[in-house]
Amino acid sequence: MPLNMQKSITSGTLLWSVGQKGDTCCWICDNCEPYEYVYDDFTCKDCGPGYWPYADKLSCFALNIQYIRWKSLFALIPMIIAVLGILMTFMVIMLFARNHDTPLVRASGRELSYTLLFGILVCYCNTFALIAKPTIISCIVQRFGIGVGFSIIYSALLTKTNRISRIFHSASKSAQRLKYISPQSQVIITGSLIG
């Protein structure tokens, strides 16, 4: 075994060292990182994502992917809550659709209410992407879905709150109709905030 590839024992753990050129006359030993293996006498290489070096640090093995199983209690409880949330959201959407032209639904801002309900639905559906086995598709859906779902909710709430605040604030000052409080402009503002 070459001098620069000796095993070193420190604090009860086995470490491999690779030689690195030091000053003009000497070699220094440097430990490989825990996730690296010894490639040659002078180089440590990263095993890469999903791999870990063997104890002898000469090669790497694939790690077992650990994820929540669908039948686990940790998956069943969130899925039950999500299904109940999805059902209640659909019930509210159907209630809004059935009473679409009533004064109460019109006063609440139909377009923004539907947008808000859609955002809530997206958030509940994200539960299934979070529990699913990690794949490229499920990871993309997780990252995109969580951000977009909450963006839809917060944008709709912010636009609704801003509209109501502006209406009440201007009512005490003048009777002139405000700009950008129509349903179309509210949807455009919400869409730009989501974007």
C-alpha positions as CSV (number, residue, x, y, z in Angstrom):
1,M,0.0,0.0,0.0
2,P,1.5,3.4,-0.9
3,L,2.5,5.7,1.9
4,N,-0.1,8.3,1.1
5,M,-3.0,5.8,1.1
6,Q,-2.6,4.6,4.7
7,K,-5.6,4.1,6.9
8,S,-5.8,6.5,9.9
9,I,-7.8,5.7,13.0
10,T,-9.0,8.8,14.9
11,S,-11.6,8.8,17.6
12,G,-12.6,5.2,16.8
13,T,-13.6,5.8,13.2
14,L,-11.8,4.6,10.1
15,L,-10.8,7.4,7.8
16,W,-9.0,7.2,4.4
17,S,-6.4,9.8,3.5
18,V,-5.2,10.9,0.2
19,G,-1.9,12.5,-0.4
20,Q,-1.7,16.1,-1.5
21,K,1.4,17.9,-2.5
22,G,2.6,20.2,0.2
23,D,5.8,22.2,0.2
24,T,8.6,21.5,-2.2
25,C,9.8,18.5,-0.2
26,C,6.8,17.0,1.6
27,W,3.4,15.4,1.2
28,I,0.4,16.1,3.4
29,C,-2.4,13.7,4.1
30,D,-5.9,15.0,3.8
31,N,-9.1,13.1,4.8
32,C,-11.8,12.6,2.2
33,E,-15.2,14.0,3.1
34,P,-17.7,11.5,4.5
35,Y,-19.6,11.5,1.1
36,E,-16.5,11.0,-1.0
37,Y,-14.5,7.9,-2.1
38,V,-10.8,7.5,-2.9
39,Y,-10.5,7.8,-6.7
40,D,-6.7,7.5,-6.9
41,D,-3.7,8.3,-4.7
42,F,-4.3,12.0,-4.9
43,T,-8.0,12.5,-5.5
44,C,-11.3,12.1,-3.5
45,K,-14.4,12.1,-5.6
46,D,-18.1,12.7,-4.6
47,C,-20.3,9.6,-4.8
48,G,-23.1,11.7,-6.2
49,P,-26.7,12.2,-5.2
50,G,-28.3,8.9,-3.9
51,Y,-25.0,7.2,-3.3
52,W,-22.7,6.7,-0.3
53,P,-19.2,5.3,0.0
54,Y,-18.5,1.9,1.5
55,A,-16.5,1.7,4.7
56,D,-13.3,1.0,2.8
57,K,-13.9,4.2,0.8
58,L,-13.0,2.4,-2.5
59,S,-16.4,2.6,-4.2
60,C,-20.0,3.7,-3.6
61,F,-23.4,2.0,-3.1
62,A,-26.9,3.2,-3.9
63,L,-28.9,4.4,-0.8
64,N,-32.3,3.1,-0.2
65,I,-35.0,5.7,-1.0
66,Q,-37.1,6.3,2.1
67,Y,-40.5,7.9,1.7
68,I,-44.0,7.8,3.3
69,R,-46.0,4.8,2.2
70,W,-49.7,5.3,1.2
71,K,-50.9,2.9,3.9
72,S,-48.9,4.5,6.7
73,L,-50.8,6.4,9.4
74,F,-48.6,9.4,8.6
75,A,-50.1,9.4,5.1
76,L,-53.6,8.4,5.9
77,I,-54.4,11.2,8.3
78,P,-53.3,14.1,5.9
79,M,-55.1,12.3,3.0
80,I,-58.3,12.1,4.9
81,I,-58.1,15.8,5.9
82,A,-57.3,16.7,2.3
83,V,-60.2,14.6,0.9
84,L,-62.6,16.3,3.3
85,G,-61.2,19.7,2.4
86,I,-61.6,19.0,-1.3
87,L,-65.2,17.8,-0.8
88,M,-66.1,20.9,1.2
89,T,-64.4,23.2,-1.3
90,F,-66.4,21.6,-4.1
91,M,-69.6,22.0,-2.1
92,V,-68.9,25.7,-1.7
93,I,-68.1,26.0,-5.4
94,M,-71.4,24.3,-6.3
95,L,-73.2,26.5,-3.8
96,F,-71.7,29.6,-5.3
97,A,-72.5,28.4,-8.9
98,R,-76.1,27.7,-7.9
99,N,-76.5,31.1,-6.4
100,H,-74.4,32.9,-8.9
101,D,-76.7,35.9,-9.5
102,T,-77.8,36.5,-5.9
103,P,-76.9,39.8,-4.3
104,L,-74.8,38.1,-1.6
105,V,-72.6,36.2,-4.0
106,R,-72.3,39.3,-6.3
107,A,-71.3,41.5,-3.3
108,S,-68.6,39.0,-2.2
109,G,-66.9,39.4,-5.6
110,R,-67.7,36.3,-7.6
111,E,-64.5,36.2,-9.7
112,L,-62.1,36.6,-6.7
113,S,-64.2,34.1,-4.6
114,Y,-63.8,31.5,-7.4
115,T,-60.1,32.3,-7.6
116,L,-59.7,31.9,-3.9
117,L,-61.6,28.6,-3.9
118,F,-59.5,27.3,-6.8
119,G,-56.3,28.2,-4.8
120,I,-57.7,26.3,-1.7
121,L,-58.4,23.4,-4.0
122,V,-54.8,23.4,-5.3
123,C,-53.4,23.5,-1.8
124,Y,-55.5,20.5,-0.7
125,C,-54.5,18.6,-3.9
126,N,-50.8,19.2,-3.1
127,T,-51.1,16.8,-0.1
128,F,-51.1,13.9,-2.5
129,A,-48.0,15.2,-4.3
130,L,-46.2,15.5,-1.0
131,I,-47.0,12.0,0.0
132,A,-46.3,10.4,-3.4
133,K,-43.0,8.5,-4.0
134,P,-40.3,10.9,-5.0
135,T,-40.0,11.1,-8.8
136,I,-39.1,14.0,-11.0
137,I,-42.8,14.6,-11.8
138,S,-43.9,14.5,-8.1
139,C,-41.0,16.9,-7.1
140,I,-42.0,19.4,-9.8
141,V,-45.6,19.2,-8.8
142,Q,-44.6,19.7,-5.1
143,R,-42.5,22.8,-5.7
144,F,-44.8,24.4,-8.3
145,G,-48.1,23.5,-6.6
146,I,-47.3,24.8,-3.1
147,G,-46.0,28.1,-4.4
148,V,-48.8,28.6,-6.9
149,G,-51.5,27.5,-4.5
150,F,-50.6,29.9,-1.8
151,S,-49.9,32.7,-4.4
152,I,-53.4,32.3,-5.7
153,I,-54.9,32.5,-2.2
154,Y,-52.9,35.4,-1.0
155,S,-53.3,37.4,-4.2
156,A,-57.0,37.0,-4.2
157,L,-57.2,38.0,-0.5
158,L,-54.9,40.9,-1.0
159,T,-56.9,42.2,-4.0
160,K,-60.2,41.8,-2.2
161,T,-59.0,43.5,1.0
162,N,-57.4,46.4,-1.0
163,R,-60.7,46.9,-3.0
164,I,-62.8,47.0,0.2
165,S,-60.4,49.3,2.0
166,R,-60.3,51.7,-1.0
167,I,-64.1,51.7,-1.3
168,F,-64.6,52.6,2.4
169,H,-61.7,55.0,2.5
170,S,-63.0,57.0,-0.5
171,A,-66.7,56.9,0.6
172,S,-66.0,59.3,3.4
173,K,-64.2,61.8,1.0
174,S,-66.1,61.8,-2.3
175,A,-68.9,60.2,-4.2
176,Q,-66.8,59.7,-7.3
177,R,-66.4,56.1,-8.5
178,L,-63.0,54.6,-8.0
179,K,-60.8,53.2,-10.7
180,Y,-59.7,49.6,-10.8
181,I,-62.5,48.1,-8.7
182,S,-64.4,46.4,-11.5
183,P,-64.4,42.6,-11.5
184,Q,-62.2,42.5,-14.7
185,S,-59.6,44.8,-13.3
186,Q,-59.6,42.8,-10.0
187,V,-58.9,39.6,-11.9
188,I,-56.1,41.2,-13.9
189,I,-54.5,42.6,-10.6
190,T,-54.8,39.1,-9.0
191,G,-53.4,37.4,-12.1
192,S,-50.4,39.8,-12.2
193,L,-49.8,39.2,-8.4
194,I,-49.9,35.4,-9.0
195,G,-47.6,35.8,-12.0
